[in-house]
Structures are given as C-alpha cells and as structure tokens.
Amino acid sequence: MNEQSPNEFTDTREICSVTEINQRLKQTIANRFSLLWVEGEISNLARPASGHIYFSLKDNNAQLRCVMFRSQNSRVPFEISNGLQVIVRASASIYEARGDLQLIVDSMEEAGFGALQRQFEALKKKLLQAGLFDQDRKTPIPQYPNHIAIITSTSGAAIKDYLNVAQRRYPSCKKTLFSVSVQGEQAAEQICGAIKAANKQSQADVIVLIRGGGSIEDLWCFNDENLAQAIAASAIPIVTGIGHEIDYTIADFVADLRAPTPSVAAELTCPDADALLSSLSYLHQVLTRTSTEIVQKLAQRTDWLSQRLQRTHPSVIVDFQKRSLSDLLNRLQKGTQSYIKENMYKFRTLKQRHIHQSPKSLVKIQQTDISKLNHRLQRAIHSQLEQGSHKFQLCATIMQAVSPLNTLQRGYSITTKKHSNKQVITDSSQLKQGDQITTYLAKGEVVSLVESTSSKTIIKSLSDNENADQ
C-alpha cells in the first residue's frame, strides 16, 4: 500500500453545525410553505401561563405540531378543545432548539357541522333582530283551503307522504305542484322563484314548502337569507314541513306555521273530511233542533200576540174604560161623603172650641181669676201688716228696755270728759286730777272737777261700804 502525503490529498467536505442546518431548513420551509390551509383534529392541547396554546393536528395517518400565540387565539370565536375538527391557516416552520417541524397558526375555524352551525346562528340572530320571526307579522292558516300550492321536489318521498295524507283527509281540495330542487346551490333560488310564481298566480289559499329528512348540509338551502326574505314577503301564508321533527331551519322560523314533517304539514293544511262530515251531521242535528225550537217559540209568541190583540181590541178597551170610570165614580162619591163627614166633625169640634175660647168667656174667666187673686192679695197684705205691727211693738219694747234714757231714769248717769269730743268715761284711768268732766242725769247735767281717781269697781266699793256700816 502506497502512502500519500497531505499535500497530495484535498478534503472538499462542507461541515455544518446543527444550528446552521435547522436555520437552512427553517428558511427553506418558510419560503416554500408560507401559507397553508390545514384541516385536522386537535389533540395534545396545552395552555401554559404565557397565554399561547400548543397542540397537534392529526388525521388517521399522521400529525403535526402547532403553536398559536396569545394575540391570535384570543380572537377565536369558539372554545378550543381536544377532539375538535378545525381548519387552520398557518405557515410551516422549524423550531430550531429541537429541530421539530411545526405550524404557526394565525387563524382557526370549525370544520364541517360547526362552521355551518355558526353561520346558521348568525343569520338567525340577524333575522330575529329584523323582526322576521315576530308572531304579529304572521298570517293565520285558512282552516278549509280550496287550493293548495306545494313547493318541493317531485322525486322525493316528501311529496308522496304529503299527497297520501292530503288525499285521504281532504280529497276535494285542488293542489298545484311547483317542482324545485330542495338540495344544492341552486335550490334556494328555485324555491324563491316558486314562491313568487304562486303569489303571482294568486290562486292558492296556502303554500306548503316540504322536504324529507337529511343532514345539515342537505337542508342548508333552507337557511338562505334570500329565501327567508321571500317567505316573509309572501302574501299567501306559508307552511313548512322540512326534515324530521328535530330539524329546524331559518325557513321554519320565518314561515307562518312550521310542521315537524311533511305528513304533519298535510294534516295541518288539510282538514279531515270524515271529521267534517261528522261535524256537519252534528251541526245539521243542532240546526234542526234549533229551528224546531225557534218555530215553537214563534208559534207561542203568535198565540200570545193574538191573545194580546184580543185584549187590546177597541171595544174591549172601551168596556174596560167604562168599568174603570164607574169604579172611579163610586170611589169619588164614597170619598166625597167621607170627606164631608170628616169635615162636619171637625166643624163641630172647632165650634165647641170657639165657644169655649170666645172673648166674652175668656173675660169672665179672667174676672173670676182677678177676684180670687184680689181676695188673696188683701188677706196677704192684712197678714203682713199684722206681722209687721207685732214685730214693731216687740222691737219698741226691746228698744225701750235697752234705751239709755230709760237707764238714766233708773238712777244711772253718763260721764264724759269736757272738751274731749264727749268721750264716755268707762275707766278711771281715762281721767287724772284736775280734769273737768260732765255728768248727764235723767234730768240735767253736772259739771265737776276731778280731785282724785281710784281703780275700785262699783261692786267692790259697795262691798267696802257695807263692811264699814257694819
């Protein structure tokens, strides 16, 4: 084996770091896959405190890691959860730290049923606010229509179910079929045209819009806004029978009446002929019975009016008036006699009262009373004079007994101090030696001077004198 020197061999390999490779791959993928729409099921959902969300999108064979930053996921109008089928708009990238391929998601929407349901709710809310669901704008369905316009597909089972029920219940009603598509992109436009055509013909009393059951995608043409406006503008009332009992469409909310199924729509628009016949038979019986009762009542009233006419005949009235006048005359005579008797009795009573109350009688009575009063007055005056005289004599006797003059006659005197307003002296302390006094006697008076005074009373002086005499 021959050895070669280093100068003879040149190594042309380009050795890159892992970081450089990831950067090149990231740039290549970003340029090649800058805008992607991807549908898949969410799994491995993680919500860290940063507000970003991390998850995987998977199908039956593979999965991709995804990240959706907080500023984007806050605008998603539904709850993001594991198992949810979604469609995302994203760009592909490499997470350099681990070399993982990932999708950076900037928007997300529900796939399939979820998206349609959201569109359904948005349109329902819009039309509700516009007043298309209000009960006061809806027209009552005629109870016995003569002409029914049916809008549906001729190839479906709905028309068969409706006609079977309608023919059995109400075969005499005329029916006009407007054949339209009830599924697909052109269905809503065709149904709007059929509604306008039925209104233009103005023959039908009610329009029936029916379709058999199906998925939300199959019934989606009945959630069209233009169709809702056409139903609301129809001058002919519209009954819907779309899908099964659990299926609700925008057309059901706008229609004047919603039936759960096409068969029920037939029952609501076509009255039961047998029930009508039974009802008519019952009404005939009622009418017959009522007519008989009315005739009987009219016959009784005729008899009553005939009797009343006989009672109100002029000759009957004249006889009645004669009897009434005769009765009144008798009552007048009896009343007059009674009145005269009563007034005669009153006259006699008044006459007696007049006699007893005449001025002459009253004067005699008053004279008698005056005479009696005069006699009583004289006796009273005489009695008063006697009593006064007796009292006067008694007082004179008493006055005579207590009179000072009488006292003076018995030897007593009255002494006063001269020049002292004739003050009566009753106590020796009132005098002093040299006072001039005047003594009044029964006859005359004595003027004297006081030589001395003493406090002895007349009883003590008399006692002392008697002792001295002894």
C-alpha positions as CSV (number, residue, x, y, z in Angstrom):
1,M,0.0,0.0,0.0
2,N,1.4,3.4,-1.1
3,E,1.2,6.2,1.4
4,Q,0.2,9.7,0.1
5,S,1.3,12.9,1.6
6,P,-1.1,15.5,2.9
7,N,-0.4,17.9,0.1
8,E,-1.3,15.2,-2.4
9,F,-4.9,14.8,-0.9
10,T,-7.5,17.8,-0.6
11,D,-10.7,17.3,1.6
12,T,-13.7,19.1,-0.1
13,R,-16.4,18.4,2.5
14,E,-18.6,21.3,4.0
15,I,-19.2,20.6,7.6
16,C,-22.2,22.5,9.1
17,S,-23.4,22.8,12.6
18,V,-26.8,21.5,13.7
19,T,-28.0,25.1,14.2
20,E,-27.0,26.0,10.7
21,I,-28.9,23.0,9.2
22,N,-32.0,23.9,11.2
23,Q,-31.7,27.5,10.1
24,R,-31.4,26.5,6.4
25,L,-34.4,24.1,6.8
26,K,-36.4,26.8,8.5
27,Q,-35.7,29.3,5.7
28,T,-36.5,26.7,3.0
29,I,-39.7,25.6,4.6
30,A,-40.8,29.2,5.3
31,N,-40.3,30.1,1.7
32,R,-42.0,27.0,0.3
33,F,-44.9,26.8,2.8
34,S,-45.6,30.4,3.8
35,L,-49.5,30.0,3.6
36,L,-51.2,26.7,4.3
37,W,-54.8,25.7,5.0
38,V,-54.8,22.5,7.0
39,E,-57.8,20.5,8.4
40,G,-57.4,18.1,11.2
41,E,-58.4,17.1,14.7
42,I,-57.0,18.9,17.8
43,S,-55.1,16.7,20.3
44,N,-52.4,17.1,23.0
45,L,-53.7,20.6,23.7
46,A,-51.6,22.6,26.2
47,R,-52.3,26.0,27.7
48,P,-49.2,27.4,29.6
49,A,-49.4,30.6,31.7
50,S,-48.0,32.7,28.7
51,G,-51.4,32.5,27.0
52,H,-50.0,30.7,23.9
53,I,-51.6,27.3,23.1
54,Y,-49.7,24.3,21.8
55,F,-51.5,21.3,20.2
56,S,-51.2,18.7,17.4
57,L,-53.4,18.4,14.3
58,K,-53.9,14.8,13.3
59,D,-55.8,12.7,10.9
60,N,-55.9,8.9,10.5
61,N,-52.3,8.6,9.4
62,A,-50.2,11.5,10.7
63,Q,-49.9,14.5,12.9
64,L,-48.3,18.0,13.0
65,R,-47.2,20.0,16.0
66,C,-48.8,23.5,16.1
67,V,-48.5,26.7,18.1
68,M,-50.9,29.6,18.2
69,F,-49.8,32.7,20.0
70,R,-52.0,34.6,22.5
71,S,-52.8,37.5,20.2
72,Q,-54.3,35.1,17.6
73,N,-56.1,32.6,19.8
74,S,-57.9,35.3,21.7
75,R,-59.8,36.1,18.5
76,V,-61.1,32.6,18.0
77,P,-65.0,32.7,18.5
78,F,-65.3,29.2,19.9
79,E,-63.9,27.1,22.7
80,I,-60.7,25.3,21.6
81,S,-60.6,21.7,22.9
82,N,-59.2,18.3,22.2
83,G,-61.2,16.3,19.6
84,L,-62.4,19.4,17.8
85,Q,-62.2,19.2,14.0
86,V,-60.8,22.5,12.7
87,I,-59.4,24.3,9.7
88,V,-56.3,26.4,10.4
89,R,-54.4,29.0,8.4
90,A,-50.8,28.6,9.1
91,S,-47.2,28.8,8.0
92,A,-44.7,26.0,8.3
93,S,-41.5,26.5,10.3
94,I,-38.7,24.7,12.2
95,Y,-38.3,25.0,16.0
96,E,-34.5,25.4,15.9
97,A,-33.9,24.4,19.5
98,R,-35.2,20.8,18.9
99,G,-35.3,20.7,15.2
100,D,-39.1,20.0,15.2
101,L,-41.3,20.8,12.3
102,Q,-44.3,22.9,13.5
103,L,-47.2,25.0,12.1
104,I,-47.5,28.6,13.3
105,V,-51.3,29.1,13.3
106,D,-52.8,32.6,12.9
107,S,-56.5,31.8,12.4
108,M,-58.8,28.9,13.2
109,E,-62.4,27.9,12.3
110,E,-64.6,25.0,12.9
111,A,-64.8,22.4,10.1
112,G,-67.9,20.8,8.8
113,F,-71.0,21.0,11.1
114,G,-69.6,23.5,13.5
115,A,-69.0,26.1,10.8
116,L,-72.4,25.7,9.3
117,Q,-74.0,25.9,12.7
118,R,-72.2,29.1,13.4
119,Q,-73.4,30.6,10.1
120,F,-76.9,29.4,11.0
121,E,-76.9,31.1,14.4
122,A,-75.5,34.3,12.9
123,L,-78.3,34.5,10.3
124,K,-80.9,33.5,12.8
125,K,-79.8,36.4,15.1
126,K,-79.8,38.9,12.2
127,L,-83.3,38.0,11.0
128,L,-84.7,37.9,14.6
129,Q,-83.5,41.5,15.1
130,A,-85.0,42.4,11.8
131,G,-88.4,41.2,13.0
132,L,-88.9,38.4,10.5
133,F,-89.7,35.9,13.3
134,D,-92.3,38.1,15.0
135,Q,-95.7,36.5,15.6
136,D,-97.7,39.6,14.8
137,R,-96.5,39.6,11.2
138,K,-97.5,36.0,10.5
139,T,-100.8,35.2,8.7
140,P,-103.3,32.6,10.1
141,I,-103.6,29.5,8.0
142,P,-107.1,29.0,6.4
143,Q,-109.0,26.2,8.1
144,Y,-110.7,25.0,4.9
145,P,-108.5,25.9,1.8
146,N,-109.8,25.4,-1.7
147,H,-106.4,25.5,-3.4
148,I,-103.0,24.4,-2.0
149,A,-99.7,25.2,-3.7
150,I,-97.0,22.6,-3.0
151,I,-93.3,23.5,-3.4
152,T,-91.0,20.5,-3.3
153,S,-89.1,18.0,-5.4
154,T,-91.2,15.6,-7.5
155,S,-88.6,12.8,-7.0
156,G,-88.5,12.9,-3.2
157,A,-90.6,10.9,-0.6
158,A,-91.9,14.2,0.9
159,I,-94.4,14.8,-1.9
160,K,-95.7,11.2,-1.7
161,D,-96.2,11.4,2.0
162,Y,-98.0,14.8,1.7
163,L,-100.3,13.7,-1.1
164,N,-101.2,10.4,0.6
165,V,-102.3,12.2,3.7
166,A,-104.0,15.1,1.8
167,Q,-105.9,12.7,-0.5
168,R,-107.1,10.7,2.4
169,R,-108.2,13.6,4.6
170,Y,-109.3,16.3,2.0
171,P,-109.7,14.9,-1.5
172,S,-111.8,17.7,-2.8
173,C,-109.1,20.4,-2.4
174,K,-107.2,21.5,-5.6
175,K,-103.5,21.1,-5.5
176,T,-100.8,22.7,-7.7
177,L,-97.2,21.4,-7.6
178,F,-94.2,23.6,-8.1
179,S,-91.2,21.3,-8.8
180,V,-87.9,22.7,-7.5
181,S,-84.6,21.4,-6.2
182,V,-84.5,21.0,-2.4
183,Q,-80.8,20.5,-2.1
184,G,-77.7,22.1,-3.6
185,E,-76.5,25.5,-4.6
186,Q,-79.5,26.3,-7.0
187,A,-82.2,25.1,-4.6
188,A,-82.8,28.3,-2.7
189,E,-83.1,30.4,-5.9
190,Q,-85.6,27.9,-7.4
191,I,-87.7,27.9,-4.2
192,C,-87.8,31.7,-4.1
193,G,-88.9,31.7,-7.8
194,A,-91.7,29.2,-7.0
195,I,-92.9,31.3,-4.0
196,K,-93.1,34.4,-6.3
197,A,-94.9,32.4,-9.0
198,A,-97.5,31.1,-6.6
199,N,-98.1,34.7,-5.3
200,K,-98.3,36.0,-8.9
201,Q,-101.0,33.4,-9.8
202,S,-103.0,34.3,-6.7
203,Q,-105.0,31.1,-6.8
204,A,-103.7,29.2,-3.8
205,D,-105.1,29.8,-0.3
206,V,-101.9,28.4,1.3
207,I,-98.4,27.5,0.2
208,V,-96.7,24.3,1.5
209,L,-92.9,24.1,1.4
210,I,-91.8,20.5,2.2
211,R,-88.7,18.2,2.1
212,G,-87.7,14.9,3.6
213,G,-85.0,14.5,6.3
214,G,-81.3,14.9,5.8
215,S,-78.0,16.3,7.3
216,I,-77.5,19.9,7.9
217,E,-75.6,20.1,4.6
218,D,-78.6,18.6,2.8
219,L,-81.0,21.1,4.4
220,W,-78.7,24.1,4.0
221,C,-80.6,25.7,1.1
222,F,-83.5,26.4,3.6
223,N,-81.1,28.5,5.6
224,D,-80.7,31.0,2.8
225,E,-81.3,34.7,3.7
226,N,-82.9,35.5,0.3
227,L,-85.3,32.6,0.8
228,A,-86.2,33.9,4.3
229,Q,-87.0,37.3,2.7
230,A,-89.1,35.7,0.0
231,I,-91.1,33.8,2.6
232,A,-91.7,36.9,4.7
233,A,-92.8,38.9,1.6
234,S,-95.3,36.3,0.5
235,A,-99.0,37.5,0.6
236,I,-100.1,33.9,0.8
237,P,-99.5,32.1,4.2
238,I,-96.7,29.5,4.0
239,V,-96.5,26.2,6.0
240,T,-93.1,24.5,6.2
241,G,-92.6,20.7,6.7
242,I,-88.8,20.3,6.3
243,G,-86.8,17.3,7.5
244,H,-87.6,15.5,10.7
245,E,-89.1,16.8,14.0
246,I,-85.7,17.8,15.4
247,D,-84.7,19.7,12.3
248,Y,-85.1,23.4,12.4
249,T,-84.2,25.8,9.5
250,I,-84.4,29.5,9.0
251,A,-87.4,28.9,6.7
252,D,-89.2,27.3,9.6
253,F,-88.8,30.4,11.8
254,V,-89.9,32.8,9.1
255,A,-92.9,30.7,7.9
256,D,-96.4,31.4,9.1
257,L,-96.6,27.8,10.5
258,R,-94.0,25.1,11.0
259,A,-94.9,21.4,10.8
260,P,-92.4,18.8,12.1
261,T,-92.7,16.6,9.0
262,P,-94.3,16.7,5.5
263,S,-97.1,14.4,6.7
264,V,-97.9,16.7,9.6
265,A,-97.9,19.6,7.2
266,A,-100.6,17.8,5.3
267,E,-102.6,17.3,8.5
268,L,-102.3,21.0,9.4
269,T,-103.4,22.2,5.9
270,C,-106.0,19.6,5.0
271,P,-108.9,19.1,7.4
272,D,-110.2,15.6,8.0
273,A,-113.2,15.0,5.6
274,D,-114.7,12.3,7.8
275,A,-114.4,14.6,10.9
276,L,-116.0,17.4,8.8
277,L,-118.9,15.1,7.7
278,S,-119.4,14.1,11.4
279,S,-119.3,17.7,12.3
280,L,-121.7,18.7,9.6
281,S,-124.0,15.9,10.7
282,Y,-123.9,17.1,14.2
283,L,-124.4,20.7,13.1
284,H,-127.4,19.6,10.9
285,Q,-128.9,17.9,14.0
286,V,-128.3,21.1,16.1
287,L,-129.7,23.2,13.3
288,T,-132.8,21.0,13.0
289,R,-133.4,21.1,16.8
290,T,-132.7,24.8,17.0
291,S,-135.1,25.5,14.0
292,T,-137.8,23.4,15.7
293,E,-137.4,25.3,18.9
294,I,-137.5,28.6,17.1
295,V,-140.7,27.6,15.3
296,Q,-142.3,26.5,18.5
297,K,-141.3,29.7,20.2
298,L,-142.6,31.8,17.3
299,A,-145.9,29.8,17.4
300,Q,-146.2,30.5,21.2
301,R,-145.4,34.2,20.6
302,T,-148.0,34.3,17.8
303,D,-150.6,32.8,20.2
304,W,-149.6,35.3,22.9
305,L,-149.8,38.2,20.4
306,S,-153.2,37.0,19.3
307,Q,-154.5,37.0,22.8
308,R,-152.9,40.3,23.5
309,L,-154.6,41.7,20.3
310,Q,-157.9,40.4,21.6
311,R,-157.3,42.1,24.9
312,T,-156.3,45.4,23.2
313,H,-159.3,45.5,20.8
314,P,-161.1,48.9,20.9
315,S,-164.4,47.5,22.1
316,V,-162.5,45.7,24.9
317,I,-160.7,48.9,25.8
318,V,-163.9,50.9,25.8
319,D,-165.6,48.4,28.1
320,F,-162.6,48.4,30.3
321,Q,-162.6,52.2,30.4
322,K,-166.3,52.2,31.2
323,R,-165.8,49.9,34.1
324,S,-162.9,52.0,35.2
325,L,-164.9,55.2,35.1
326,S,-167.8,53.5,37.0
327,D,-165.4,52.4,39.7
328,L,-163.8,55.9,39.8
329,L,-167.3,57.5,40.1
330,N,-168.2,55.2,43.0
331,R,-164.9,55.9,44.7
332,L,-165.4,59.6,44.2
333,Q,-168.9,59.5,45.7
334,K,-167.7,57.5,48.7
335,G,-164.7,59.7,49.1
336,T,-166.9,62.9,48.9
337,Q,-169.3,61.6,51.6
338,S,-166.4,60.5,53.8
339,Y,-164.8,63.9,53.3
340,I,-168.0,65.8,54.2
341,K,-168.5,63.6,57.3
342,E,-165.0,64.2,58.4
343,N,-165.1,67.9,57.9
344,M,-168.5,68.2,59.7
345,Y,-167.0,66.5,62.7
346,K,-164.1,68.9,62.5
347,F,-166.5,71.9,62.2
348,R,-168.4,70.8,65.3
349,T,-165.2,70.4,67.2
350,L,-164.0,73.8,66.2
351,K,-167.3,75.4,67.1
352,Q,-167.1,74.0,70.6
353,R,-163.6,75.2,70.9
354,H,-164.7,78.6,69.6
355,I,-167.5,78.8,72.2
356,H,-165.1,77.9,75.0
357,Q,-162.4,80.3,73.7
358,S,-164.7,83.3,72.8
359,P,-163.5,86.8,74.3
360,K,-166.6,87.0,76.5
361,S,-166.0,83.7,78.1
362,L,-162.3,84.5,78.5
363,V,-163.2,87.8,80.1
364,K,-165.5,86.2,82.6
365,I,-162.8,83.6,83.4
366,Q,-160.2,86.3,83.8
367,Q,-162.6,88.4,86.1
368,T,-163.1,85.4,88.3
369,D,-159.4,84.8,88.5
370,I,-158.7,88.5,89.2
371,S,-161.3,88.5,92.0
372,K,-159.7,85.4,93.6
373,L,-156.3,87.0,93.3
374,N,-157.5,90.3,94.8
375,H,-159.1,88.5,97.7
376,R,-155.8,86.5,98.3
377,L,-153.8,89.8,98.0
378,Q,-155.9,91.6,100.6
379,R,-155.5,88.7,103.0
380,A,-151.8,88.6,102.4
381,I,-151.5,92.4,102.9
382,H,-153.5,92.2,106.2
383,S,-151.4,89.3,107.4
384,Q,-148.2,91.2,106.6
385,L,-149.4,94.3,108.3
386,E,-150.3,92.3,111.5
387,Q,-146.9,90.6,111.5
388,G,-145.1,94.0,110.9
389,S,-147.1,95.7,113.7
390,H,-146.2,92.8,116.1
391,K,-142.6,92.9,115.2
392,F,-142.6,96.8,115.6
393,Q,-144.1,96.6,119.0
394,L,-141.6,93.9,120.0
395,C,-138.7,96.0,118.8
396,A,-140.1,99.1,120.5
397,T,-140.3,97.2,123.8
398,I,-136.8,95.9,123.4
399,M,-135.5,99.4,122.5
400,Q,-137.3,100.8,125.5
401,A,-135.7,98.2,127.7
402,V,-132.2,99.0,126.4
403,S,-132.7,102.7,125.9
404,P,-130.0,104.9,127.7
405,L,-132.8,107.3,128.7
406,N,-134.6,104.5,130.5
407,T,-131.3,103.6,132.2
408,L,-130.9,107.2,133.3
409,Q,-134.5,107.1,134.8
410,R,-133.3,104.2,137.0
411,G,-130.6,106.4,138.6
412,Y,-127.7,105.8,136.3
413,S,-125.7,108.6,134.6
414,I,-123.3,109.1,131.8
415,T,-120.0,110.9,132.3
416,T,-117.9,112.5,129.6
417,K,-114.6,114.4,129.6
418,K,-115.2,118.0,128.7
419,H,-113.6,119.4,125.7
420,S,-112.7,115.8,124.5
421,N,-115.5,115.2,122.0
422,K,-117.7,114.0,124.8
423,Q,-115.8,110.7,125.2
424,V,-117.7,108.5,127.6
425,I,-115.7,107.7,130.6
426,T,-115.8,104.0,131.4
427,D,-112.4,103.6,133.2
428,S,-110.8,105.8,135.9
429,S,-107.5,105.5,134.1
430,Q,-109.0,107.8,131.5
431,L,-109.0,110.7,134.0
432,K,-106.5,112.5,136.2
433,Q,-106.7,115.1,138.9
434,G,-107.9,118.5,137.6
435,D,-109.8,117.1,134.6
436,Q,-113.2,118.7,134.1
437,I,-116.0,116.2,133.4
438,T,-119.7,116.4,132.6
439,T,-122.2,114.1,134.1
440,Y,-125.5,113.6,132.3
441,L,-128.6,112.7,134.5
442,A,-132.1,111.8,133.7
443,K,-132.9,115.5,134.1
444,G,-130.0,118.0,133.6
445,E,-126.2,117.6,133.8
446,V,-123.4,118.3,136.3
447,V,-120.0,119.8,135.6
448,S,-117.3,119.0,138.1
449,L,-113.5,118.8,138.6
450,V,-111.7,115.5,139.4
451,E,-110.0,115.6,142.8
452,S,-108.8,112.0,142.7
453,T,-109.3,108.7,141.0
454,S,-109.4,105.1,142.1
455,S,-109.4,101.7,140.4
456,K,-112.1,100.2,142.6
457,T,-115.2,98.9,140.8
458,I,-118.7,99.8,142.0
459,I,-119.2,96.3,143.3
460,K,-116.0,96.5,145.5
461,S,-116.9,100.0,146.7
462,L,-120.4,98.8,147.7
463,S,-118.8,95.9,149.5
464,D,-116.4,98.1,151.3
465,N,-119.2,100.5,152.3
466,E,-121.3,97.6,153.7
467,N,-118.4,96.4,155.7
468,A,-117.9,99.9,157.1
469,D,-121.5,100.2,158.1
470,Q,-121.3,97.0,160.0
